[in-house]
Amino acid sequence: MNKEFFEALECLATENNIPLDALVEKIEQGILKAVRKEYPDCDEFRVEINPAENRFDVCVMRIVVDDEPIDLNEINIEEAKTIVPNCICGDAVPYKLDTAKFGRVAAQYAKQSIRHDVKEFEKEKIIAQYKDKVHEIISATVQKVEPATGNAILLIDKNEICLFKNEQIPGEVLTEGDIVKIYVVGIVNPDRKPSVKISRTHKDLVKRLFELEIPEIYDGVVEIKSIAREAGSRTKIAVCSKDPNVDCVGACIGPRRSRIGKIVEELGGEKIDIIIYDEDPAVFIAKALAPADVIRVDISEEEEKMCTVIVPNNQLSLAIGNKGQNAKLAARLTGFKIDIKPENPVE
């Protein structure tokens, strides 16, 4: 029976990716609860599970007395010597219990307790494993893609984590074996059943990729001021240089577009506009509407964070962008509501 028990134990540890010694500790605690329920009049127990020796012992610790025991907490010295030959009165000796006599109720109680403890261990393990990765990017391998939902199962640190369809870059096709970079948004339901939320559409994925590929940003010489993103289509990123000798745009693009090229490739060809940040809101807004030319920007004195932008008539559609995308991204990048008007309105 012990052999089957330890085979099942190893299987459980492997399936749940739990260290065997940690699982043994949890099971010992679960069995201890069950034994106490089955033997409520006993004061002290000892549960020992030793996979190396295939040993599984459950004992009640009984005090050695020289007369008739009054209950299971005591044992006559003559009987005690058959267990520990050199014991004396007052010693506590381990009296083995037949685990088969726990009964169905105790076994069920142990099973429930162990299941609960294993879930708690899994919860603690996930939180411990990913708490330092929150708001960072990590590499993951595509394990499979579910045809019905489009959700992808990614392998991260030997854990299978779901990248939902709405967190994938629109238009990208993930296939088994692909290695992709994902952004760890956070740990969902940490107090109940925690899961790791990951994304490839989050704007901070772009931020982390810039930090990874561009040393000047990583070192703090070039600073990212803001990002606006339509995943799969276009990203606008505002940067500035803290060193007048460093060209922030050139640093981001790299020789022969080598740096920006790697980021664009990781994002499946997503277009990236690099905007030079300016403390003057009007100048910043004009730059944010690139590639359109801007004649002037009028900041509203009546409404906070509101402006009117005047562009040449032939630049109006370019400034607004397809389905308003360019204007929306510029608004998000700058934090201003932008009303775009042509220089000469058509009557």
ROVO-835563 format. One record per atom (N, C-alpha, C): x, y, z. Coordinates in steps of 0.02 Angstrom, whole numbers, padded with zeros to 5 digits, always signed. Layout:
XYZ
...
END
This chain:
+00042-00060+00000
+00000+00000+00000
+00044+00063+00000
+00099+00060+00039
+00144+00118+00043
+00175+00134-00025
+00192+00082-00063
+00222+00091-00129
+00174+00128-00175
+00110+00107-00175
+00059+00140-00216
+00050+00213-00194
+00051+00223-00128
+00042+00290-00101
+00097+00337-00125
+00159+00314-00122
+00215+00357-00141
+00219+00367-00217
+00197+00317-00255
+00193+00326-00328
+00142+00380-00345
+00085+00377-00311
+00032+00427-00322
+00057+00496-00300
+00096+00498-00246
+00122+00561-00220
+00169+00594-00270
+00214+00554-00299
+00261+00581-00349
+00224+00606-00411
+00172+00568-00430
+00132+00587-00488
+00097+00654-00476
+00069+00662-00415
+00035+00724-00397
+00083+00783-00398
+00143+00773-00373
+00194+00826-00372
+00213+00847-00443
+00222+00797-00487
+00241+00810-00556
+00185+00846-00594
+00124+00823-00586
+00067+00852-00623
+00056+00925-00603
+00067+00940-00539
+00053+01008-00515
+00116+01051-00512
+00172+01022-00535
+00235+01059-00535
+00252+01086-00465
+00244+01042-00415
+00256+01060-00345
+00315+01019-00319
+00362+01050-00285
+00417+01012-00256
+00390+00957-00210
+00420+00898-00213
+00395+00841-00175
+00396+00854-00100
+00449+00885-00075
+00454+00896-00003
+00399+00945+00021
+00383+00995-00021
+00330+01042-00002
+00262+01007-00002
+00251+00963-00052
+00188+00926-00055
+00181+00879+00005
+00237+00846+00023
+00236+00800+00081
+00216+00838+00144
+00244+00898+00152
+00227+00938+00211
+00152+00955+00213
+00124+00971+00156
+00053+00987+00153
+00010+00926+00169
+00031+00869+00142
-00008+00807+00153
-00003+00786+00227
+00056+00793+00256
+00063+00778+00327
+00014+00820+00369
+00009+00884+00352
-00037+00927+00388
-00109+00906+00378
-00126+00885+00317
-00194+00863+00303
-00212+00800+00340
-00165+00753+00341
-00177+00690+00377
-00182+00702+00452
-00141+00747+00477
-00142+00764+00549
-00212+00790+00569
-00241+00831+00527
-00309+00856+00540
-00359+00798+00542
-00351+00752+00495
-00397+00695+00492
-00390+00649+00553
-00328+00637+00574
-00316+00594+00633
-00346+00625+00696
-00337+00690+00703
-00364+00724+00762
-00441+00720+00763
-00470+00721+00704
-00544+00715+00700
-00566+00645+00719
-00526+00595+00698
-00544+00525+00711
-00530+00506+00784
-00478+00536+00814
-00460+00521+00883
-00461+00586+00924
-00521+00612+00937
-00526+00678+00971
-00501+00678+01043
-00497+00619+01075
-00476+00617+01145
-00400+00614+01154
-00365+00606+01098
-00292+00601+01102
-00261+00671+01096
-00206+00681+01133
-00177+00748+01138
-00124+00762+01086
-00080+00713+01072
-00023+00728+01029
-00013+00672+00978
-00001+00693+00916
+00009+00645+00861
+00074+00662+00825
+00097+00612+00787
+00154+00623+00743
+00140+00590+00677
+00146+00629+00624
+00137+00602+00556
+00204+00609+00519
+00229+00555+00492
+00293+00557+00456
+00286+00522+00390
+00301+00560+00337
+00301+00533+00270
+00371+00540+00242
+00403+00484+00225
+00472+00484+00201
+00475+00449+00133
+00472+00488+00078
+00472+00456+00011
+00536+00417-00002
+00593+00439+00025
+00656+00405+00012
+00655+00333+00038
+00619+00322+00094
+00616+00256+00124
+00548+00223+00116
+00504+00254+00077
+00436+00229+00069
+00402+00217+00136
+00414+00262+00183
+00386+00253+00250
+00331+00304+00263
+00275+00279+00288
+00217+00320+00303
+00191+00298+00371
+00207+00338+00423
+00188+00320+00491
+00142+00373+00521
+00090+00349+00554
+00047+00394+00593
+00045+00366+00664
+00067+00407+00711
+00072+00383+00780
+00037+00431+00828
+00011+00402+00883
-00011+00443+00939
+00045+00438+00991
+00064+00495+01018
+00117+00496+01068
+00086+00482+01137
+00107+00424+01167
+00076+00401+01230
+00128+00405+01287
+00105+00430+01343
+00149+00438+01401
+00155+00370+01438
+00217+00351+01454
+00229+00287+01487
+00210+00292+01562
+00168+00244+01584
+00147+00241+01655
+00160+00170+01680
+00163+00163+01748
+00177+00095+01775
+00114+00060+01798
+00055+00089+01783
-00007+00055+01800
-00052+00053+01739
-00116+00041+01750
-00163+00034+01694
-00175+00102+01661
-00167+00107+01593
-00180+00170+01558
-00253+00191+01566
-00264+00256+01574
-00333+00279+01581
-00365+00295+01513
-00323+00306+01463
-00349+00318+01395
-00292+00309+01345
-00302+00327+01281
-00251+00317+01230
-00191+00365+01237
-00196+00412+01283
-00140+00457+01295
-00086+00425+01339
-00103+00367+01369
-00055+00332+01413
-00043+00261+01387
+00014+00233+01408
+00030+00165+01390
+00070+00134+01447
+00053+00071+01463
+00088+00036+01517
+00161+00025+01497
+00205+00028+01546
+00276+00024+01533
+00296-00042+01500
+00262-00097+01517
+00280-00161+01487
+00266-00160+01412
+00207-00133+01392
+00191-00128+01320
+00236-00077+01286
+00252-00023+01322
+00294+00029+01294
+00363+00003+01276
+00390-00044+01318
+00457-00070+01306
+00460-00111+01242
+00403-00136+01217
+00403-00172+01153
+00412-00124+01094
+00399-00061+01109
+00407-00009+01057
+00475+00025+01064
+00490+00048+01125
+00554+00080+01141
+00584+00043+01202
+00628-00004+01190
+00652-00048+01245
+00680-00012+01306
+00712+00045+01298
+00745+00078+01355
+00703+00137+01382
+00638+00136+01370
+00596+00191+01394
+00586+00185+01470
+00568+00242+01500
+00552+00243+01571
+00487+00281+01581
+00459+00276+01640
+00396+00310+01654
+00404+00386+01643
+00355+00414+01611
+00357+00486+01595
+00378+00500+01524
+00410+00450+01491
+00429+00460+01421
+00367+00460+01377
+00374+00490+01318
+00321+00486+01267
+00346+00440+01212
+00307+00387+01198
+00328+00340+01146
+00277+00342+01089
+00301+00332+01026
+00255+00334+00969
+00218+00268+00960
+00154+00271+00967
+00111+00211+00959
+00079+00215+00890
+00099+00168+00845
+00075+00171+00776
+00000+00156+00772
-00033+00195+00731
-00103+00185+00717
-00111+00153+00648
-00162+00113+00642
-00177+00081+00578
-00215+00132+00535
-00182+00157+00484
-00215+00209+00443
-00279+00184+00410
-00284+00119+00401
-00345+00091+00371
-00405+00099+00417
-00393+00112+00482
-00448+00119+00530
-00472+00191+00536
-00444+00235+00497
-00466+00305+00501
-00540+00311+00483
-00561+00267+00440
-00631+00269+00420
-00642+00315+00360
-00699+00306+00328
-00714+00343+00268
-00718+00418+00280
-00746+00438+00337
-00753+00509+00352
-00685+00542+00359
-00640+00508+00396
-00574+00536+00406
-00535+00540+00340
-00543+00488+00299
-00508+00487+00234
-00533+00544+00190
-00598+00554+00189
-00627+00608+00150
-00604+00676+00175
-00602+00683+00241
-00579+00745+00272
-00507+00760+00252
-00466+00708+00253
-00396+00715+00234
-00390+00735+00161
-00431+00704+00119
-00430+00718+00047
-00448+00792+00034
-00501+00815+00068
-00523+00885+00059
-00470+00934+00084
-00441+00917+00141
-00390+00961+00171
-00329+00964+00126
-00308+00907+00100
-00250+00904+00056
-00263+00944-00008
-00323+00935-00037
-00341+00972-00098
-00338+01047-00085
-00365+01068-00028
-00364+01139-00011
-00293+01165-00003
-00251+01125+00032
-00182+01146+00044
-00143+01150-00021
-00156+01101-00067
-00121+01102-00131
-00141+01164-00171
-00206+01182-00169
-00229+01242-00204
-00196+01305-00174
-00190+01305-00107
-00157+01362-00074
-00084+01366-00095
-00052+01307-00100
+00018+01306-00120
+00025+01332-00192
-00021+01310-00237
-00019+01333-00306
-00028+01408-00309
-00075+01434-00268
-00087+01506-00267
-00024+01543-00245
+00006+01520-00190
+00067+01552-00164
+00123+01548-00215
+00127+01491-00250
+00180+01481-00298
+00174+01530-00357
+00113+01537-00383
+00101+01583-00439
+00117+01654-00420
+00093+01675-00360
+00105+01744-00338
+00180+01757-00329
+00214+01708-00297
+00286+01716-00286
+00325+01716-00351
+00302+01676-00399
+00338+01667-00462
+00331+01729-00507
+00274+01763-00503
+00261+01816-00551
+00257+01887-00521
+00260+01893-00455
+00253+01959-00425
+00309+02007-00448
+00369+01980-00461
+00424+02023-00484
+00423+02034-00559
+00378+01999-00594
+00374+02005-00667
+00317+02051-00689
+00275+02072-00641
+00220+02117-00658
+00247+02182-00687
+00216+02204-00743
+00236+02265-00779
+00303+02258-00814
+00323+02195-00826
+00384+02182-00865
+00367+02141-00926
+00414+02135-00972
+00403+02090-01029
+00446+02028-01021
+00418+01972-01042
+00454+01908-01039
+00441+01870-01104
+00485+01824-01120
+00476+01783-01180
+00435+01722-01162
+00393+01701-01209
+00350+01643-01199
+00346+01603-01263
+00335+01538-01256
+00329+01493-01313
+00257+01474-01323
+00233+01480-01385
+00164+01461-01400
+00158+01385-01398
+00116+01361-01352
+00106+01289-01344
+00054+01264-01393
-00002+01301-01396
-00056+01283-01443
-00103+01342-01449
-00142+01342-01503
-00193+01392-01514
-00260+01356-01519
-00308+01376-01479
-00374+01344-01479
-00414+01368-01540
-00432+01323-01585
-00466+01343-01648
-00533+01379-01635
-00570+01355-01585
-00637+01383-01574
-00635+01455-01549
-00589+01471-01504
-00587+01537-01472
-00531+01582-01499
-00479+01551-01527
-00421+01590-01547
-00374+01606-01490
-00392+01584-01429
-00348+01594-01372
-00284+01552-01380
-00228+01580-01360
-00165+01544-01365
-00140+01524-01296
-00117+01462-01291
-00087+01438-01228
-00012+01445-01234
+00016+01486-01190
+00088+01499-01192
+00123+01464-01134
+00184+01441-01147
+00224+01409-01095
+00273+01461-01067
+00265+01476-01002
+00308+01525-00968
+00332+01493-00903
+00397+01484-00896
+00425+01454-00835
+00391+01388-00817
+00379+01346-00868
+00347+01281-00860
+00273+01285-00840
+00245+01346-00842
+00174+01355-00828
+00137+01371-00893
+00078+01344-00901
+00036+01360-00958
-00009+01418-00941
-00003+01473-00978
-00042+01534-00965
-00077+01554-01029
-00140+01574-01022
-00182+01590-01080
-00172+01662-01102
-00158+01671-01166
-00158+01737-01198
-00223+01741-01237
-00271+01777-01208
-00337+01780-01239
-00334+01815-01307
-00382+01799-01349
-00384+01826-01417
-00383+01902-01417
-00421+01933-01370
-00424+02006-01369
-00360+02039-01343
-00313+01999-01318
-00248+02025-01296
-00193+02011-01347
-00213+01981-01404
-00166+01969-01458
-00168+02027-01508
-00112+02040-01541
-00110+02094-01590
-00156+02076-01648
-00203+02120-01664
-00249+02106-01720
-00211+02090-01784
-00231+02035-01815
-00200+02016-01879
-00141+01968-01872
-00112+01963-01812
-00055+01917-01806
-00080+01845-01799
-00042+01800-01828
-00060+01728-01825
-00006+01693-01784
-00026+01669-01726
+00020+01632-01683
+00017+01558-01700
+00074+01526-01703
+00076+01455-01718
+00119+01420-01665
+00107+01356-01657
+00143+01316-01607
+00218+01321-01618
+00253+01336-01564
+00326+01341-01567
+00352+01412-01573
+00307+01459-01590
+00329+01530-01594
+00353+01554-01526
+00405+01595-01526
+00428+01628-01465
+00410+01701-01471
+00369+01725-01425
+00345+01795-01428
+00358+01829-01361
+00361+01895-01363
+00368+01934-01302
+00299+01957-01280
+00286+01950-01216
+00221+01970-01189
+00232+02016-01129
+00182+02057-01116
+00184+02104-01059
+00142+02075-01003
+00170+02071-00943
+00134+02045-00885
+00094+02103-00854
+00029+02103-00865
-00014+02157-00842
-00022+02155-00766
-00032+02094-00739
-00040+02087-00667
-00065+02019-00648
-00076+02009-00583
-00103+01946-00557
-00176+01958-00538
-00220+01921-00571
-00292+01929-00561
-00316+01882-00505
-00362+01907-00463
-00390+01868-00407
-00336+01838-00361
-00290+01878-00335
-00236+01851-00294
-00260+01817-00230
-00319+01837-00204
-00344+01809-00142
-00386+01746-00152
-00405+01731-00214
-00446+01672-00226
-00408+01623-00271
-00425+01624-00336
-00390+01580-00383
-00349+01625-00429
-00286+01637-00411
-00246+01686-00449
-00229+01661-00519
-00228+01707-00566
-00205+01692-00633
-00165+01752-00658
-00122+01739-00704
-00078+01792-00730
-00109+01821-00794
-00120+01886-00794
-00147+01919-00854
-00089+01944-00896
-00087+01921-00959
-00033+01941-01004
-00063+01973-01066
-00022+02012-01101
-00049+02049-01158
+00005+02064-01210
-00017+02068-01273
+00026+02093-01327
-00003+02157-01357
-00059+02180-01329
-00090+02241-01354
-00077+02301-01308
-00054+02289-01248
-00044+02342-01199
+00010+02391-01224
-00001+02456-01213
+00047+02506-01237
+00114+02499-01203
+00115+02474-01141
+00178+02468-01105
+00222+02411-01132
+00193+02367-01174
+00235+02318-01208
+00284+02356-01253
+00259+02407-01288
+00303+02447-01331
+00355+02484-01290
+00334+02511-01233
+00381+02547-01189
+00438+02501-01168
+00421+02440-01146
+00473+02393-01123
+00518+02371-01181
+00489+02364-01241
+00530+02345-01299
+00581+02400-01315
+00559+02463-01309
+00606+02519-01320
+00661+02518-01268
+00643+02505-01205
+00694+02502-01152
+00743+02444-01164
+00717+02390-01193
+00759+02331-01205
+00807+02342-01264
+00783+02375-01316
+00822+02381-01378
+00864+02444-01382
+00848+02495-01341
+00882+02559-01348
+00920+02576-01283
+00985+02568-01283
+01025+02578-01222
+01016+02648-01191
+01008+02699-01233
+01000+02767-01207
+00937+02774-01164
+00885+02736-01182
+00823+02738-01141
+00834+02698-01078
+00864+02641-01083
+00878+02599-01025
+00921+02637-00975
+00971+02675-01000
+01017+02712-00956
+00987+02777-00931
+00930+02798-00958
+00897+02859-00935
+00919+02922-00971
+00961+02915-01022
+00983+02974-01060
+00925+03000-01103
+00889+02953-01133
+00828+02969-01171
+00769+02946-01130
+00719+02990-01123
+00660+02974-01082
+00597+02967-01124
+00558+02915-01110
+00492+02908-01141
+00443+02949-01100
+00411+02997-01131
+00364+03041-01096
+00292+03015-01098
+00272+02987-01155
+00205+02959-01160
+00200+02913-01221
+00149+02870-01220
+00138+02822-01275
+00063+02818-01289
+00046+02816-01352
-00023+02802-01372
-00021+02747-01425
-00065+02698-01419
-00059+02640-01462
-00126+02614-01486
-00129+02598-01551
-00183+02557-01580
-00149+02493-01602
-00153+02441-01560
-00114+02380-01572
-00127+02352-01642
-00073+02334-01676
-00078+02305-01742
-00079+02356-01797
-00088+02419-01780
-00094+02471-01831
-00039+02524-01822
-00044+02563-01767
+00003+02619-01760
+00015+02635-01687
+00076+02656-01672
+00094+02681-01605
+00129+02748-01613
+00112+02794-01569
+00149+02857-01565
+00184+02858-01497
+00248+02875-01498
+00286+02876-01436
+00324+02941-01432
+00316+02977-01376
+00349+03041-01367
+00411+03032-01324
+00468+03058-01349
+00531+03050-01314
+00567+03117-01309
+00612+03122-01262
+00654+03182-01257
+00723+03160-01232
+00773+03202-01247
+00842+03187-01227
+00861+03231-01168
+00894+03201-01119
+00920+03238-01062
+00991+03262-01074
+01020+03241-01131
+01087+03261-01150
+01083+03296-01218
+01101+03361-01221
+01096+03397-01285
+01137+03367-01341
+01185+03325-01324
+01227+03293-01375
+01197+03228-01402
+01140+03207-01374
+01109+03145-01395
+01044+03160-01432
+01040+03136-01494
+00980+03143-01535
+00932+03087-01514
+00877+03106-01481
+00832+03055-01454
+00798+03014-01510
+00780+03046-01565
+00748+03010-01620
+00798+02964-01653
+00858+02990-01666
+00910+02948-01697
+00928+02888-01654
+00931+02899-01588
+00946+02844-01543
+00893+02790-01546
+00831+02810-01553
+00776+02761-01555
+00775+02723-01622
+00792+02758-01675
+00791+02725-01741
+00851+02679-01749
+00911+02704-01730
+00971+02663-01735
+01001+02664-01805
+01063+02642-01813
+01096+02639-01878
+01056+02595-01926
+01040+02623-01984
+01002+02587-02035
+00936+02558-02007
+00907+02596-01961
+00842+02577-01931
+00846+02510-01893
+00906+02491-01871
+00915+02425-01841
+00877+02418-01775
+00874+02471-01735
+00841+02466-01670
+00765+02466-01677
+00739+02515-01712
+00667+02519-01721
+00642+02460-01762
+00685+02435-01806
+00666+02378-01848
+00650+02316-01808
+00690+02304-01755
+00679+02246-01712
+00612+02252-01676
+00596+02312-01654
+00533+02323-01617
+00474+02314-01664
+00479+02343-01724
+00424+02336-01773
+00414+02263-01792
+00469+02226-01799
+00464+02155-01816
+00429+02116-01761
+00446+02131-01697
+00415+02097-01640
+00340+02112-01638
+00321+02171-01661
+00250+02191-01659
+00213+02175-01725
+00244+02135-01767
+00210+02112-01827
+00202+02166-01880
+00248+02214-01884
+00245+02266-01935
+00207+02328-01914
+00190+02333-01851
+00153+02393-01827
+00194+02456-01839
+00161+02508-01866
+00196+02571-01880
+00209+02608-01814
+00267+02640-01809
+00285+02677-01749
+00308+02747-01768
+00273+02797-01741
+00294+02867-01751
+00331+02890-01688
+00392+02914-01697
+00431+02939-01641
+00425+03016-01641
+00397+03042-01588
+00383+03113-01582
+00430+03144-01530
+00459+03203-01546
+00500+03237-01497
+00454+03276-01449
+00459+03260-01386
+00417+03293-01336
+00438+03366-01327
+00389+03408-01314
+00402+03479-01302
+00361+03503-01243
+00391+03543-01200
+00355+03569-01141
+00298+03616-01161
+00304+03647-01219
+00251+03691-01245
+00196+03647-01275
+00137+03646-01245
+00083+03602-01269
+00067+03612-01343
+00067+03675-01366
+00050+03689-01435
+00101+03657-01483
+00165+03662-01466
+00217+03632-01508
+00212+03555-01506
+00200+03528-01447
+00195+03456-01439
+00135+03428-01479
+00079+03462-01476
+00019+03440-01511
+00031+03441-01587
+00064+03494-01610
+00079+03499-01682
+00123+03441-01704
+00173+03424-01664
+00217+03368-01681
+00180+03301-01677
+00134+03296-01629
+00098+03233-01619
+00053+03215-01678
+00033+03267-01717
-00012+03254-01774
+00026+03234-01837
+00093+03226-01833
+00132+03201-01889
+00102+03135-01913
+00102+03124-01979
+00142+03159-02030
+00109+03220-02061
+00052+03243-02033
+00019+03302-02060
+00055+03366-02040
+00052+03415-02084
+00079+03482-02069
+00027+03521-02031
+00049+03562-01984
+00004+03602-01943
+00022+03676-01950
-00029+03717-01962
-00017+03789-01968
-00012+03821-01899
-00060+03806-01855
-00056+03832-01787
-00101+03791-01740
-00086+03797-01676
-00125+03764-01624
-00148+03817-01575
-00214+03822-01566
-00243+03870-01519
-00266+03833-01456
-00233+03844-01400
-00252+03813-01337
-00311+03852-01307
-00363+03818-01289
-00423+03850-01261
-00408+03879-01192
-00431+03940-01181
-00424+03970-01115
-00485+03956-01071
-00539+03933-01103
-00601+03921-01067
-00607+03849-01042
-00585+03802-01084
-00590+03731-01067
-00520+03702-01056
-00514+03664-01002
-00449+03634-00987
-00433+03577-01035
-00370+03575-01056
-00346+03522-01100
-00387+03517-01165
-00403+03574-01194
-00441+03577-01256
-00404+03623-01304
-00401+03604-01368
-00367+03646-01417
-00399+03639-01486
-00386+03690-01528
-00407+03689-01598
-00345+03691-01640
-00341+03645-01688
-00282+03641-01732
-00303+03660-01803
-00266+03706-01833
-00279+03727-01901
-00227+03696-01947
-00252+03662-01999
-00207+03628-02046
-00224+03650-02117
-00177+03645-02164
-00193+03660-02234
-00250+03615-02258
-00290+03641-02304
-00348+03602-02328
-00327+03533-02354
-00270+03531-02388
-00249+03467-02417
-00218+03419-02365
-00213+03442-02303
-00184+03400-02249
-00238+03377-02200
-00300+03398-02211
-00353+03383-02163
-00363+03308-02153
-00371+03272-02207
-00383+03200-02201
-00323+03164-02172
-00262+03189-02187
-00201+03159-02160
-00197+03171-02084
-00215+03231-02063
-00213+03247-01992
-00263+03206-01952
-00322+03196-01981
-00374+03157-01947
-00356+03083-01949
-00333+03060-02008
-00314+02990-02014
-00372+02944-02031
-00356+02883-02050
-00407+02834-02067
-00451+02818-02006
-00515+02829-02012
-00563+02819-01957
-00544+02861-01896
-00511+02918-01908
-00493+02963-01854
-00435+02941-01811
-00397+02891-01836
-00345+02860-01794
-00289+02909-01776
-00265+02948-01825
-00209+02992-01811
-00227+03044-01758
-00287+03072-01764
-00310+03122-01715
-00319+03091-01646
-00348+03030-01644
-00359+02996-01580
-00293+02981-01545
-00244+02957-01583
-00179+02941-01553
-00144+03004-01528
-00149+03058-01567
-00118+03121-01546
-00151+03147-01482
-00217+03140-01478
-00253+03162-01418
-00231+03122-01357
-00225+03057-01366
-00204+03014-01310
-00131+03028-01290
-00090+03041-01340
-00019+03053-01327
-00009+03118-01287
-00047+03169-01305
-00038+03235-01274
-00083+03247-01214
-00139+03209-01210
-00187+03221-01156
-00235+03277-01170
-00235+03303-01233
-00280+03357-01252
-00337+03332-01297
-00395+03363-01291
-00448+03354-01341
-00431+03399-01399
-00429+03369-01459
-00405+03405-01518
-00461+03413-01569
-00476+03475-01586
-00526+03491-01638
-00487+03514-01699
-00488+03475-01752
-00449+03491-01812
-00493+03526-01864
-00468+03583-01888
-00506+03621-01938
-00461+03640-01996
-00491+03645-02057
-00451+03666-02115
-00437+03741-02114
-00383+03761-02148
-00364+03832-02150
-00418+03874-02184
-00445+03848-02239
-00497+03884-02276
-00558+03839-02281
-00605+03846-02234
-00665+03803-02237
-00702+03812-02303
-00724+03757-02330
-00761+03759-02392
-00833+03778-02377
-00858+03829-02412
-00927+03853-02401
-00977+03802-02428
END
